[in-house]
Amino acid sequence: MDNNILSLVIDSFWKILKPGLMMTIPLTLLSFFFSLIIATFTALVQYRRIPVLQKIARFYIWVVRGTPLLVQLFVVFYGLPSLGILIDPFPAAVLVFSINEGAYSAETIRAAIESVPVGQLEAGECIGLSWMQTMRRIVLPQALRTAFPTLFNSLICMVKDTSLAANITVTEMFMQTQRIVARTYEPLVLYLEVGFIYLMFCTVLTKVQAYGEKKLNAKGFRKESV
């Protein structure tokens, strides 16, 4: 490798990694946390079959899953200001990623809840637990164990999707790479480098996922008998 290219790679590595640690990872974790809240609520509404809320939930899932994430980012960041609603880049990205992932994870959690035997819910009610208490103490822990691999896959995908936030001026590591490319005119090397850093992040998360699944399987996470 040419010495100038090698120097560029070494010099740019931390410049790209730093916004990855300071922006990409926090953006991913915050968005995923809020998406789980949205997804769980949406899944419970559908499972409970609450008339009006169920229709709203289905409409929300239909719209979000049927439109591109990039379009959603543009609508919130560039479109809402025309209505007088101004949102800073980072909060806008968190909002959009949370809403987007919430729609997908809602279906995952709903399917996981429906996989829990109905008898578990009935048994909880028989011993005097309310519907919500039964869901929280008995059904959801079992459902989330079933959904864990799929949800974690979604988290890994979100790490890569955060690169789209560069389009709304969030200074995450892909935007930082673009700035370095504009200054050095070395797109191939630098885009390969940022791709390698994304790969590093996703590899670590894959290891965490494997560890989590191993722990859950070791404990058996047996269904609570009630």
C-alpha positions in Angstrom: 0.0 0.0 0.0 1.2 3.5 -0.9 2.7 5.3 2.2 0.4 8.3 1.6 -2.7 6.0 1.6 -1.5 4.2 4.7 -1.0 7.4 6.5 -4.4 8.6 5.5 -6.0 5.4 6.7 -4.2 5.6 10.1 -5.0 9.3 10.5 -8.6 9.0 9.5 -9.4 5.9 11.6 -9.9 7.7 14.9 -11.6 10.6 13.2 -14.2 8.2 11.9 -14.4 6.0 14.9 -14.9 8.9 17.4 -18.3 10.0 15.9 -19.2 6.3 15.7 -18.7 6.0 19.5 -20.1 9.4 20.3 -23.0 9.6 17.8 -23.7 6.3 16.0 -23.9 4.1 19.0 -25.9 6.5 21.2 -28.3 7.1 18.3 -28.7 3.3 17.9 -29.3 2.5 21.5 -31.7 5.4 22.2 -33.7 4.7 19.1 -33.9 1.0 19.9 -34.9 1.6 23.5 -37.8 3.8 22.5 -38.7 1.5 19.6 -39.2 -1.4 22.1 -41.6 0.8 24.2 -43.6 1.6 21.0 -43.5 -1.9 19.8 -44.6 -3.5 23.1 -47.5 -1.1 23.5 -48.5 -1.6 19.8 -48.3 -5.4 20.2 -50.4 -5.4 23.4 -53.0 -3.2 21.8 -53.3 -5.7 18.9 -53.2 -8.8 21.2 -55.9 -7.3 23.4 -57.9 -6.3 20.3 -58.9 -2.9 21.7 -61.3 -1.7 18.9 -60.1 1.8 18.0 -56.5 1.5 19.2 -56.1 -1.7 17.2 -57.1 0.0 14.0 -54.7 2.9 14.7 -51.9 0.4 15.4 -52.6 -1.5 12.2 -52.6 1.8 10.3 -49.3 2.9 11.9 -47.6 -0.4 11.0 -49.0 -0.3 7.4 -47.8 3.3 6.8 -44.3 2.9 8.4 -43.5 -0.5 6.9 -44.8 0.7 3.5 -42.6 3.8 3.2 -38.8 4.1 3.0 -36.9 5.1 6.1 -35.1 7.8 4.1 -38.4 9.4 3.1 -39.5 9.3 6.7 -36.3 11.1 7.8 -36.9 13.8 5.1 -40.5 14.3 6.0 -39.7 14.9 9.7 -36.5 16.9 9.3 -37.2 18.9 6.1 -41.0 18.7 5.8 -42.2 19.5 9.3 -40.5 22.9 9.4 -43.0 24.1 6.7 -45.7 23.5 9.5 -43.6 25.4 12.0 -42.3 22.3 13.7 -38.5 22.4 14.0 -36.6 19.4 15.3 -32.8 19.3 15.7 -31.0 16.6 13.6 -30.2 14.2 16.4 -33.6 14.2 18.1 -35.2 14.0 14.6 -33.2 10.9 13.8 -34.0 9.3 17.2 -37.7 10.0 16.6 -37.8 8.5 13.1 -35.7 5.5 13.8 -37.8 4.7 16.9 -41.1 5.0 15.0 -39.7 3.0 12.1 -38.2 0.2 14.1 -41.2 0.2 16.5 -43.5 -0.8 13.6 -41.3 -3.8 12.7 -40.6 -4.9 16.2 -44.3 -4.7 17.1 -45.1 -7.5 14.7 -42.2 -9.6 16.2 -43.4 -9.1 19.7 -47.0 -9.7 18.8 -46.1 -13.0 17.2 -44.0 -13.9 20.2 -46.9 -13.1 22.6 -49.3 -15.2 20.5 -46.8 -18.1 20.7 -47.3 -18.3 24.5 -50.0 -20.8 25.4 -53.3 -19.2 26.3 -53.4 -21.3 29.4 -50.6 -19.2 30.9 -52.9 -16.1 30.7 -55.9 -18.0 32.0 -53.8 -19.4 34.9 -52.7 -15.9 35.9 -56.3 -14.7 36.0 -57.3 -17.7 38.0 -54.9 -16.7 40.9 -56.2 -13.2 40.9 -53.7 -11.3 38.7 -55.1 -8.6 36.5 -54.7 -8.9 32.8 -51.8 -6.4 32.8 -50.1 -8.1 35.8 -50.4 -11.5 34.0 -48.9 -10.0 30.8 -46.0 -8.3 32.7 -45.1 -11.2 35.1 -45.9 -14.3 33.0 -46.5 -13.7 29.3 -44.1 -11.0 28.3 -41.0 -12.6 29.8 -41.7 -15.7 27.8 -42.5 -13.8 24.7 -39.4 -11.6 24.9 -37.2 -14.7 25.2 -38.8 -16.0 22.0 -38.4 -12.6 20.3 -34.8 -12.0 21.5 -32.9 -13.3 18.4 -35.1 -11.3 16.0 -35.1 -8.2 18.1 -31.3 -8.3 18.4 -31.0 -8.8 14.6 -33.0 -5.6 14.3 -30.6 -3.8 16.6 -27.7 -4.9 14.4 -29.5 -3.7 11.3 -30.2 -0.3 13.0 -26.5 0.3 13.5 -26.1 0.2 9.8 -29.2 2.1 9.1 -28.0 5.1 11.2 -25.7 6.0 8.2 -28.9 7.4 6.7 -28.9 10.1 9.4 -26.1 11.7 7.5 -28.8 12.9 5.0 -30.3 15.1 7.7 -26.9 16.5 8.9 -26.3 14.2 11.9 -22.6 14.1 12.2 -22.2 10.3 12.6 -19.3 8.4 11.2 -20.6 8.1 7.7 -21.0 11.8 7.4 -17.5 12.3 8.9 -16.2 9.9 6.2 -17.9 11.9 3.5 -16.2 15.1 4.8 -12.8 13.4 4.7 -13.4 12.1 1.2 -14.3 15.6 0.0 -11.0 16.8 1.4 -8.7 14.0 0.3 -10.4 12.6 -2.9 -9.8 9.0 -1.7 -13.4 7.5 -1.7 -12.5 3.8 -2.2 -10.1 3.6 0.7 -12.1 5.7 3.1 -15.5 4.1 2.4 -13.9 0.7 2.8 -12.5 1.9 6.1 -15.9 3.1 7.4 -17.4 -0.2 6.2 -14.8 -2.0 8.3 -15.7 0.0 11.4 -19.4 -0.8 10.9 -18.4 -4.4 10.6 -16.5 -4.2 13.9 -19.5 -2.8 15.6 -21.9 -5.4 14.2 -19.4 -8.2 15.0 -19.3 -7.1 18.7 -23.1 -7.0 18.8 -23.3 -10.5 17.2 -21.0 -11.8 19.9 -23.2 -10.2 22.5 -26.3 -11.7 20.9 -24.7 -15.2 20.9 -23.8 -14.7 24.6 -27.3 -13.6 25.5 -28.9 -16.5 23.7 -26.5 -18.9 25.4 -27.4 -17.5 28.8 -31.2 -17.7 28.1 -30.9 -21.3 26.9 -28.7 -22.2 29.9 -31.2 -20.9 32.3 -33.9 -22.5 30.3 -36.0 -19.4 31.0 -38.8 -21.9 31.8 -42.3 -20.8 31.6 -43.6 -19.8 35.0 -46.0 -22.3 36.4 -48.9 -20.7 38.1 
